Amino acid sequence: MNKAVELDSISHLGYGCWVRLRKVQDDDKALADFNRLHSLIPNVVDAPWGEDTDFCA
């Protein structure tokens, strides 16, 4: 996952955030990744795996 995010952050970072938050339960890193994703694509509501990420911003 890290390599996919490194190669194409916009396409894969949302899923990586979701995995960190829900599966790995690493809230601090997930929040940092969500903030990074929001900075890459501002004014877009992200919903990886159907979960709105605005609750993290």
mmCIF file of the N, C-alpha and C atoms, coordinates in Angstrom:
data_MODEL
# 
_entry.id   MODEL 
# 
loop_
_atom_site.group_PDB 
_atom_site.id 
_atom_site.type_symbol 
_atom_site.label_atom_id 
_atom_site.label_alt_id 
_atom_site.label_comp_id 
_atom_site.label_asym_id 
_atom_site.label_entity_id 
_atom_site.label_seq_id 
_atom_site.pdbx_PDB_ins_code 
_atom_site.Cartn_x 
_atom_site.Cartn_y 
_atom_site.Cartn_z 
_atom_site.occupancy 
_atom_site.B_iso_or_equiv 
_atom_site.pdbx_formal_charge 
_atom_site.auth_seq_id 
_atom_site.auth_comp_id 
_atom_site.auth_asym_id 
_atom_site.auth_atom_id 
_atom_site.pdbx_PDB_model_num 
ATOM 1   N N  . MET A 1 1  ? 0.824   -1.184 0.000  1.00 0.00 ? 1  MET A N  1 
ATOM 2   C CA . MET A 1 1  ? 0.000   0.000  0.000  1.00 0.00 ? 1  MET A CA 1 
ATOM 3   C C  . MET A 1 1  ? 0.870   1.250  0.000  1.00 0.00 ? 1  MET A C  1 
ATOM 4   N N  . ASN A 1 2  ? 1.901   1.263  0.802  1.00 0.00 ? 2  ASN A N  1 
ATOM 5   C CA . ASN A 1 2  ? 2.774   2.441  0.869  1.00 0.00 ? 2  ASN A CA 1 
ATOM 6   C C  . ASN A 1 2  ? 3.394   2.757  -0.491 1.00 0.00 ? 2  ASN A C  1 
ATOM 7   N N  . LYS A 1 3  ? 3.798   1.736  -1.220 1.00 0.00 ? 3  LYS A N  1 
ATOM 8   C CA . LYS A 1 3  ? 4.392   1.945  -2.544 1.00 0.00 ? 3  LYS A CA 1 
ATOM 9   C C  . LYS A 1 3  ? 3.354   2.506  -3.509 1.00 0.00 ? 3  LYS A C  1 
ATOM 10  N N  . ALA A 1 4  ? 2.129   2.004  -3.458 1.00 0.00 ? 4  ALA A N  1 
ATOM 11  C CA . ALA A 1 4  ? 1.063   2.515  -4.328 1.00 0.00 ? 4  ALA A CA 1 
ATOM 12  C C  . ALA A 1 4  ? 0.798   3.984  -4.027 1.00 0.00 ? 4  ALA A C  1 
ATOM 13  N N  . VAL A 1 5  ? 0.757   4.352  -2.753 1.00 0.00 ? 5  VAL A N  1 
ATOM 14  C CA . VAL A 1 5  ? 0.550   5.748  -2.369 1.00 0.00 ? 5  VAL A CA 1 
ATOM 15  C C  . VAL A 1 5  ? 1.713   6.609  -2.835 1.00 0.00 ? 5  VAL A C  1 
ATOM 16  N N  . GLU A 1 6  ? 2.917   6.082  -2.714 1.00 0.00 ? 6  GLU A N  1 
ATOM 17  C CA . GLU A 1 6  ? 4.103   6.815  -3.159 1.00 0.00 ? 6  GLU A CA 1 
ATOM 18  C C  . GLU A 1 6  ? 4.051   7.091  -4.665 1.00 0.00 ? 6  GLU A C  1 
ATOM 19  N N  . LEU A 1 7  ? 3.602   6.108  -5.436 1.00 0.00 ? 7  LEU A N  1 
ATOM 20  C CA . LEU A 1 7  ? 3.565   6.249  -6.891 1.00 0.00 ? 7  LEU A CA 1 
ATOM 21  C C  . LEU A 1 7  ? 2.404   7.108  -7.389 1.00 0.00 ? 7  LEU A C  1 
ATOM 22  N N  . ASP A 1 8  ? 1.249   7.024  -6.712 1.00 0.00 ? 8  ASP A N  1 
ATOM 23  C CA . ASP A 1 8  ? 0.059   7.764  -7.149 1.00 0.00 ? 8  ASP A CA 1 
ATOM 24  C C  . ASP A 1 8  ? -0.798  8.087  -5.930 1.00 0.00 ? 8  ASP A C  1 
ATOM 25  N N  . SER A 1 9  ? -0.408  9.131  -5.215 1.00 0.00 ? 9  SER A N  1 
ATOM 26  C CA . SER A 1 9  ? -1.064  9.478  -3.956 1.00 0.00 ? 9  SER A CA 1 
ATOM 27  C C  . SER A 1 9  ? -2.549  9.745  -4.106 1.00 0.00 ? 9  SER A C  1 
ATOM 28  N N  . ILE A 1 10 ? -2.919  10.491 -5.118 1.00 0.00 ? 10 ILE A N  1 
ATOM 29  C CA . ILE A 1 10 ? -4.319  10.876 -5.264 1.00 0.00 ? 10 ILE A CA 1 
ATOM 30  C C  . ILE A 1 10 ? -5.214  9.653  -5.451 1.00 0.00 ? 10 ILE A C  1 
ATOM 31  N N  . SER A 1 11 ? -4.751  8.667  -6.158 1.00 0.00 ? 11 SER A N  1 
ATOM 32  C CA . SER A 1 11 ? -5.565  7.478  -6.418 1.00 0.00 ? 11 SER A CA 1 
ATOM 33  C C  . SER A 1 11 ? -5.614  6.509  -5.243 1.00 0.00 ? 11 SER A C  1 
ATOM 34  N N  . HIS A 1 12 ? -4.564  6.455  -4.441 1.00 0.00 ? 12 HIS A N  1 
ATOM 35  C CA . HIS A 1 12 ? -4.475  5.392  -3.440 1.00 0.00 ? 12 HIS A CA 1 
ATOM 36  C C  . HIS A 1 12 ? -4.458  5.853  -1.984 1.00 0.00 ? 12 HIS A C  1 
ATOM 37  N N  . LEU A 1 13 ? -4.236  7.123  -1.749 1.00 0.00 ? 13 LEU A N  1 
ATOM 38  C CA . LEU A 1 13 ? -4.112  7.592  -0.367 1.00 0.00 ? 13 LEU A CA 1 
ATOM 39  C C  . LEU A 1 13 ? -5.420  7.448  0.410  1.00 0.00 ? 13 LEU A C  1 
ATOM 40  N N  . GLY A 1 14 ? -6.548  7.645  -0.232 1.00 0.00 ? 14 GLY A N  1 
ATOM 41  C CA . GLY A 1 14 ? -7.835  7.509  0.458  1.00 0.00 ? 14 GLY A CA 1 
ATOM 42  C C  . GLY A 1 14 ? -8.031  6.118  1.026  1.00 0.00 ? 14 GLY A C  1 
ATOM 43  N N  . TYR A 1 15 ? -7.741  5.118  0.231  1.00 0.00 ? 15 TYR A N  1 
ATOM 44  C CA . TYR A 1 15 ? -7.863  3.741  0.713  1.00 0.00 ? 15 TYR A CA 1 
ATOM 45  C C  . TYR A 1 15 ? -6.848  3.472  1.820  1.00 0.00 ? 15 TYR A C  1 
ATOM 46  N N  . GLY A 1 16 ? -5.638  3.979  1.662  1.00 0.00 ? 16 GLY A N  1 
ATOM 47  C CA . GLY A 1 16 ? -4.629  3.809  2.700  1.00 0.00 ? 16 GLY A CA 1 
ATOM 48  C C  . GLY A 1 16 ? -5.058  4.442  4.017  1.00 0.00 ? 16 GLY A C  1 
ATOM 49  N N  . CYS A 1 17 ? -5.699  5.606  3.938  1.00 0.00 ? 17 CYS A N  1 
ATOM 50  C CA . CYS A 1 17 ? -6.227  6.265  5.140  1.00 0.00 ? 17 CYS A CA 1 
ATOM 51  C C  . CYS A 1 17 ? -7.269  5.384  5.810  1.00 0.00 ? 17 CYS A C  1 
ATOM 52  N N  . TRP A 1 18 ? -8.169  4.867  5.000  1.00 0.00 ? 18 TRP A N  1 
ATOM 53  C CA . TRP A 1 18 ? -9.241  4.021  5.530  1.00 0.00 ? 18 TRP A CA 1 
ATOM 54  C C  . TRP A 1 18 ? -8.662  2.781  6.215  1.00 0.00 ? 18 TRP A C  1 
ATOM 55  N N  . VAL A 1 19 ? -7.667  2.164  5.602  1.00 0.00 ? 19 VAL A N  1 
ATOM 56  C CA . VAL A 1 19 ? -7.038  0.985  6.193  1.00 0.00 ? 19 VAL A CA 1 
ATOM 57  C C  . VAL A 1 19 ? -6.394  1.341  7.523  1.00 0.00 ? 19 VAL A C  1 
ATOM 58  N N  . ARG A 1 20 ? -5.651  2.448  7.552  1.00 0.00 ? 20 ARG A N  1 
ATOM 59  C CA . ARG A 1 20 ? -5.002  2.858  8.811  1.00 0.00 ? 20 ARG A CA 1 
ATOM 60  C C  . ARG A 1 20 ? -6.035  3.134  9.903  1.00 0.00 ? 20 ARG A C  1 
ATOM 61  N N  . LEU A 1 21 ? -7.148  3.764  9.532  1.00 0.00 ? 21 LEU A N  1 
ATOM 62  C CA . LEU A 1 21 ? -8.152  4.138  10.514 1.00 0.00 ? 21 LEU A CA 1 
ATOM 63  C C  . LEU A 1 21 ? -8.958  2.949  11.008 1.00 0.00 ? 21 LEU A C  1 
ATOM 64  N N  . ARG A 1 22 ? -9.470  2.138  10.092 1.00 0.00 ? 22 ARG A N  1 
ATOM 65  C CA . ARG A 1 22 ? -10.416 1.089  10.470 1.00 0.00 ? 22 ARG A CA 1 
ATOM 66  C C  . ARG A 1 22 ? -9.790  -0.275 10.724 1.00 0.00 ? 22 ARG A C  1 
ATOM 67  N N  . LYS A 1 23 ? -8.745  -0.606 10.012 1.00 0.00 ? 23 LYS A N  1 
ATOM 68  C CA . LYS A 1 23 ? -8.161  -1.945 10.148 1.00 0.00 ? 23 LYS A CA 1 
ATOM 69  C C  . LYS A 1 23 ? -6.947  -1.964 11.071 1.00 0.00 ? 23 LYS A C  1 
ATOM 70  N N  . VAL A 1 24 ? -6.046  -1.001 10.887 1.00 0.00 ? 24 VAL A N  1 
ATOM 71  C CA . VAL A 1 24 ? -4.832  -0.950 11.705 1.00 0.00 ? 24 VAL A CA 1 
ATOM 72  C C  . VAL A 1 24 ? -5.093  -0.199 13.010 1.00 0.00 ? 24 VAL A C  1 
ATOM 73  N N  . GLN A 1 25 ? -6.086  0.656  12.999 1.00 0.00 ? 25 GLN A N  1 
ATOM 74  C CA . GLN A 1 25 ? -6.479  1.490  14.138 1.00 0.00 ? 25 GLN A CA 1 
ATOM 75  C C  . GLN A 1 25 ? -5.339  2.384  14.619 1.00 0.00 ? 25 GLN A C  1 
ATOM 76  N N  . ASP A 1 26 ? -4.683  3.000  13.653 1.00 0.00 ? 26 ASP A N  1 
ATOM 77  C CA . ASP A 1 26 ? -3.620  3.964  13.938 1.00 0.00 ? 26 ASP A CA 1 
ATOM 78  C C  . ASP A 1 26 ? -4.189  5.345  13.643 1.00 0.00 ? 26 ASP A C  1 
ATOM 79  N N  . ASP A 1 27 ? -4.904  5.891  14.620 1.00 0.00 ? 27 ASP A N  1 
ATOM 80  C CA . ASP A 1 27 ? -5.637  7.136  14.419 1.00 0.00 ? 27 ASP A CA 1 
ATOM 81  C C  . ASP A 1 27 ? -4.744  8.321  14.063 1.00 0.00 ? 27 ASP A C  1 
ATOM 82  N N  . ASP A 1 28 ? -3.599  8.437  14.718 1.00 0.00 ? 28 ASP A N  1 
ATOM 83  C CA . ASP A 1 28 ? -2.724  9.584  14.471 1.00 0.00 ? 28 ASP A CA 1 
ATOM 84  C C  . ASP A 1 28 ? -2.204  9.605  13.037 1.00 0.00 ? 28 ASP A C  1 
ATOM 85  N N  . LYS A 1 29 ? -1.723  8.465  12.557 1.00 0.00 ? 29 LYS A N  1 
ATOM 86  C CA . LYS A 1 29 ? -1.212  8.406  11.186 1.00 0.00 ? 29 LYS A CA 1 
ATOM 87  C C  . LYS A 1 29 ? -2.348  8.529  10.174 1.00 0.00 ? 29 LYS A C  1 
ATOM 88  N N  . ALA A 1 30 ? -3.502  7.970  10.498 1.00 0.00 ? 30 ALA A N  1 
ATOM 89  C CA . ALA A 1 30 ? -4.655  8.084  9.604  1.00 0.00 ? 30 ALA A CA 1 
ATOM 90  C C  . ALA A 1 30 ? -5.056  9.549  9.466  1.00 0.00 ? 30 ALA A C  1 
ATOM 91  N N  . LEU A 1 31 ? -5.111  10.278 10.568 1.00 0.00 ? 31 LEU A N  1 
ATOM 92  C CA . LEU A 1 31 ? -5.469  11.691 10.519 1.00 0.00 ? 31 LEU A CA 1 
ATOM 93  C C  . LEU A 1 31 ? -4.457  12.484 9.700  1.00 0.00 ? 31 LEU A C  1 
ATOM 94  N N  . ALA A 1 32 ? -3.178  12.204 9.879  1.00 0.00 ? 32 ALA A N  1 
ATOM 95  C CA . ALA A 1 32 ? -2.141  12.880 9.096  1.00 0.00 ? 32 ALA A CA 1 
ATOM 96  C C  . ALA A 1 32 ? -2.315  12.579 7.606  1.00 0.00 ? 32 ALA A C  1 
ATOM 97  N N  . ASP A 1 33 ? -2.629  11.332 7.280  1.00 0.00 ? 33 ASP A N  1 
ATOM 98  C CA . ASP A 1 33 ? -2.847  10.965 5.875  1.00 0.00 ? 33 ASP A CA 1 
ATOM 99  C C  . ASP A 1 33 ? -4.099  11.614 5.309  1.00 0.00 ? 33 ASP A C  1 
ATOM 100 N N  . PHE A 1 34 ? -5.183  11.666 6.101  1.00 0.00 ? 34 PHE A N  1 
ATOM 101 C CA . PHE A 1 34 ? -6.406  12.336 5.642  1.00 0.00 ? 34 PHE A CA 1 
ATOM 102 C C  . PHE A 1 34 ? -6.131  13.813 5.367  1.00 0.00 ? 34 PHE A C  1 
ATOM 103 N N  . ASN A 1 35 ? -5.393  14.453 6.257  1.00 0.00 ? 35 ASN A N  1 
ATOM 104 C CA . ASN A 1 35 ? -5.059  15.863 6.048  1.00 0.00 ? 35 ASN A CA 1 
ATOM 105 C C  . ASN A 1 35 ? -4.209  16.043 4.792  1.00 0.00 ? 35 ASN A C  1 
ATOM 106 N N  . ARG A 1 36 ? -3.293  15.124 4.558  1.00 0.00 ? 36 ARG A N  1 
ATOM 107 C CA . ARG A 1 36 ? -2.474  15.178 3.339  1.00 0.00 ? 36 ARG A CA 1 
ATOM 108 C C  . ARG A 1 36 ? -3.347  15.018 2.102  1.00 0.00 ? 36 ARG A C  1 
ATOM 109 N N  . LEU A 1 37 ? -4.279  14.074 2.154  1.00 0.00 ? 37 LEU A N  1 
ATOM 110 C CA . LEU A 1 37 ? -5.179  13.856 1.024  1.00 0.00 ? 37 LEU A CA 1 
ATOM 111 C C  . LEU A 1 37 ? -6.018  15.091 0.753  1.00 0.00 ? 37 LEU A C  1 
ATOM 112 N N  . HIS A 1 38 ? -6.552  15.707 1.802  1.00 0.00 ? 38 HIS A N  1 
ATOM 113 C CA . HIS A 1 38 ? -7.354  16.917 1.631  1.00 0.00 ? 38 HIS A CA 1 
ATOM 114 C C  . HIS A 1 38 ? -6.521  18.054 1.046  1.00 0.00 ? 38 HIS A C  1 
ATOM 115 N N  . SER A 1 39 ? -5.240  18.108 1.361  1.00 0.00 ? 39 SER A N  1 
ATOM 116 C CA . SER A 1 39 ? -4.391  19.167 0.793  1.00 0.00 ? 39 SER A CA 1 
ATOM 117 C C  . SER A 1 39 ? -4.073  18.909 -0.683 1.00 0.00 ? 39 SER A C  1 
ATOM 118 N N  . LEU A 1 40 ? -4.055  17.638 -1.076 1.00 0.00 ? 40 LEU A N  1 
ATOM 119 C CA . LEU A 1 40 ? -3.776  17.305 -2.477 1.00 0.00 ? 40 LEU A CA 1 
ATOM 120 C C  . LEU A 1 40 ? -4.962  17.593 -3.391 1.00 0.00 ? 40 LEU A C  1 
ATOM 121 N N  . ILE A 1 41 ? -6.163  17.379 -2.871 1.00 0.00 ? 41 ILE A N  1 
ATOM 122 C CA . ILE A 1 41 ? -7.367  17.609 -3.679 1.00 0.00 ? 41 ILE A CA 1 
ATOM 123 C C  . ILE A 1 41 ? -8.383  18.404 -2.860 1.00 0.00 ? 41 ILE A C  1 
ATOM 124 N N  . PRO A 1 42 ? -8.135  19.719 -2.699 1.00 0.00 ? 42 PRO A N  1 
ATOM 125 C CA . PRO A 1 42 ? -9.044  20.550 -1.908 1.00 0.00 ? 42 PRO A CA 1 
ATOM 126 C C  . PRO A 1 42 ? -10.416 20.660 -2.590 1.00 0.00 ? 42 PRO A C  1 
ATOM 127 N N  . ASN A 1 43 ? -11.407 20.951 -1.782 1.00 0.00 ? 43 ASN A N  1 
ATOM 128 C CA . ASN A 1 43 ? -12.783 21.156 -2.259 1.00 0.00 ? 43 ASN A CA 1 
ATOM 129 C C  . ASN A 1 43 ? -13.395 19.899 -2.864 1.00 0.00 ? 43 ASN A C  1 
ATOM 130 N N  . VAL A 1 44 ? -12.871 18.734 -2.508 1.00 0.00 ? 44 VAL A N  1 
ATOM 131 C CA . VAL A 1 44 ? -13.428 17.457 -2.957 1.00 0.00 ? 44 VAL A CA 1 
ATOM 132 C C  . VAL A 1 44 ? -13.751 16.643 -1.715 1.00 0.00 ? 44 VAL A C  1 
ATOM 133 N N  . VAL A 1 45 ? -14.971 16.130 -1.650 1.00 0.00 ? 45 VAL A N  1 
ATOM 134 C CA . VAL A 1 45 ? -15.347 15.276 -0.522 1.00 0.00 ? 45 VAL A CA 1 
ATOM 135 C C  . VAL A 1 45 ? -14.930 13.855 -0.861 1.00 0.00 ? 45 VAL A C  1 
ATOM 136 N N  . ASP A 1 46 ? -13.987 13.340 -0.103 1.00 0.00 ? 46 ASP A N  1 
ATOM 137 C CA . ASP A 1 46 ? -13.484 11.993 -0.333 1.00 0.00 ? 46 ASP A CA 1 
ATOM 138 C C  . ASP A 1 46 ? -14.342 10.996 0.436  1.00 0.00 ? 46 ASP A C  1 
ATOM 139 N N  . ALA A 1 47 ? -14.534 9.826  -0.141 1.00 0.00 ? 47 ALA A N  1 
ATOM 140 C CA . ALA A 1 47 ? -15.300 8.787  0.538  1.00 0.00 ? 47 ALA A CA 1 
ATOM 141 C C  . ALA A 1 47 ? -14.734 7.409  0.203  1.00 0.00 ? 47 ALA A C  1 
ATOM 142 N N  . PRO A 1 48 ? -13.485 7.131  0.646  1.00 0.00 ? 48 PRO A N  1 
ATOM 143 C CA . PRO A 1 48 ? -12.937 5.805  0.370  1.00 0.00 ? 48 PRO A CA 1 
ATOM 144 C C  . PRO A 1 48 ? -13.764 4.730  1.056  1.00 0.00 ? 48 PRO A C  1 
ATOM 145 N N  . TRP A 1 49 ? -14.086 3.724  0.318  1.00 0.00 ? 49 TRP A N  1 
ATOM 146 C CA . TRP A 1 49 ? -14.901 2.605  0.784  1.00 0.00 ? 49 TRP A CA 1 
ATOM 147 C C  . TRP A 1 49 ? -16.231 3.091  1.346  1.00 0.00 ? 49 TRP A C  1 
ATOM 148 N N  . GLY A 1 50 ? -16.737 4.192  0.760  1.00 0.00 ? 50 GLY A N  1 
ATOM 149 C CA . GLY A 1 50 ? -18.054 4.707  1.117  1.00 0.00 ? 50 GLY A CA 1 
ATOM 150 C C  . GLY A 1 50 ? -18.117 5.477  2.418  1.00 0.00 ? 50 GLY A C  1 
ATOM 151 N N  . GLU A 1 51 ? -16.973 5.801  2.994  1.00 0.00 ? 51 GLU A N  1 
ATOM 152 C CA . GLU A 1 51 ? -16.951 6.527  4.264  1.00 0.00 ? 51 GLU A CA 1 
ATOM 153 C C  . GLU A 1 51 ? -16.444 7.945  4.044  1.00 0.00 ? 51 GLU A C  1 
ATOM 154 N N  . ASP A 1 52 ? -17.311 8.908  4.294  1.00 0.00 ? 52 ASP A N  1 
ATOM 155 C CA . ASP A 1 52 ? -16.968 10.322 4.131  1.00 0.00 ? 52 ASP A CA 1 
ATOM 156 C C  . ASP A 1 52 ? -15.818 10.673 5.066  1.00 0.00 ? 52 ASP A C  1 
ATOM 157 N N  . THR A 1 53 ? -14.808 11.348 4.547  1.00 0.00 ? 53 THR A N  1 
ATOM 158 C CA . THR A 1 53 ? -13.625 11.667 5.354  1.00 0.00 ? 53 THR A CA 1 
ATOM 159 C C  . THR A 1 53 ? -13.681 13.044 5.994  1.00 0.00 ? 53 THR A C  1 
ATOM 160 N N  . ASP A 1 54 ? -14.751 13.784 5.799  1.00 0.00 ? 54 ASP A N  1 
ATOM 161 C CA . ASP A 1 54 ? -14.823 15.123 6.386  1.00 0.00 ? 54 ASP A CA 1 
ATOM 162 C C  . ASP A 1 54 ? -14.849 15.103 7.899  1.00 0.00 ? 54 ASP A C  1 
ATOM 163 N N  . PHE A 1 55 ? -15.194 13.999 8.506  1.00 0.00 ? 55 PHE A N  1 
ATOM 164 C CA . PHE A 1 55 ? -15.203 13.942 9.965  1.00 0.00 ? 55 PHE A CA 1 
ATOM 165 C C  . PHE A 1 55 ? -13.808 14.072 10.534 1.00 0.00 ? 55 PHE A C  1 
ATOM 166 N N  . CYS A 1 56 ? -12.780 13.859 9.709  1.00 0.00 ? 56 CYS A N  1 
ATOM 167 C CA . CYS A 1 56 ? -11.389 13.902 10.182 1.00 0.00 ? 56 CYS A CA 1 
ATOM 168 C C  . CYS A 1 56 ? -10.765 15.279 10.024 1.00 0.00 ? 56 CYS A C  1 
ATOM 169 N N  . ALA A 1 57 ? -11.304 16.089 9.160  1.00 0.00 ? 57 ALA A N  1 
ATOM 170 C CA . ALA A 1 57 ? -10.665 17.381 8.855  1.00 0.00 ? 57 ALA A CA 1 
ATOM 171 C C  . ALA A 1 57 ? -10.815 18.387 9.961  1.00 0.00 ? 57 ALA A C  1 
# 
